[in-house]
Amino acid sequence: METEVTTQTAGSPVHDGQIWTSIGLRVIASAIDRLGFSLSPGVIAEILRRNLKLGRRKISKDIPLGASEFRQPQFDRLQQLRQQYERLGWPILSVDTKKKELIGQFSRSGRSWTDGSLHAFDHDFGSYSSDSKAIPYGVYDTVANEAFVYLATGADTGELAADAVRRWWYRMGRTRYADAGGMLLLADCGGSNGYRVPLYRERLHRVAVTLGIPIRVAHLPPYCSKYNPIDHRLFCHLTRAISGRLVESLSWMQTLISKVNTRTGLKVVCELARKVYHSGIKVEQAFKDNEPTQRDSSLSKFNYVIPC
């Protein structure tokens, strides 16, 4: 068996002793069978693991595209803020946009239990989407382990990101945090809720005034978006909810997302946006001339308070 594998085994040019093979178990079984031996793919897999120290692994996306000089100082600041708000009993929200999803007869990875067959378009052309692309914007309560998903269409804008926080408050937040004197948002440094998006700050200011609660925003440093809690505590479960499914309408996607739960008690509420969001909206000149944002003395571009 070692002879059969060796001909199709590659090694790492930079890591000594690291090898892999692309040959399949059934191909190995067929080759061994010609030599007069009969082994099942399961037995072959065990031999590969035990004798040749080979194992099936997937590629890990963990090589950063860059580094930030503010990485450690900002993570220290994030920890301080989270401890402060948790001690006060005020909401700590991790926010972000999940990747857009096509609505219609489009294929998705994964399998479903069914008594029939599932058929999808042979190409993922967005022009065949019944409701254009769905934009699931998530607001995850890191302490209560609850999430609100704002399901919108159109463009992923700062207005959408701010509206999601407002709707979270009315649907879930005001009952749990009726006496809160503020809220903390943990956001990526880019995208619709990025630190260089003035529309996001303007619309958040409107939300803060409407709710009567100051909103503190703390952005994760560049190249560190995967450390945003919402990525591994909510979005992975949303992906699982629609895996192997034909999602032919926004209302059906809302139903699937609303059923998401975990053994650790995750609760998800999903709401459809009542409007389509458009790009190209400009910040009002009055906000530009007299922006009320209160920035911290250190790492000010990543940390600031939106007053009410």
FENQUIQUI-V64356 format. One record per helix or strand of 3 or more residues. SS is the DSSP state (~ for helix, > for strand). FROM is the first residue (numbers start at 1). TO is the last residue. If there is no record, write none. Layout:
BEGIN
SS:FROM:TO ; SS:FROM:TO
END
This chain:
BEGIN
~:2:6 ; >:9:11 ; >:19:21 ; ~:25:34 ; ~:41:50 ; ~:71:88 ; >:92:97 ; ~:126:128 ; >:133:141 ; >:146:154 ; ~:158:176 ; >:183:187 ; ~:191:193 ; ~:198:211 ; >:215:219 ; ~:225:227 ; ~:229:242 ; ~:250:258 ; >:267:277 ; ~:285:289 ; >:303:306
END
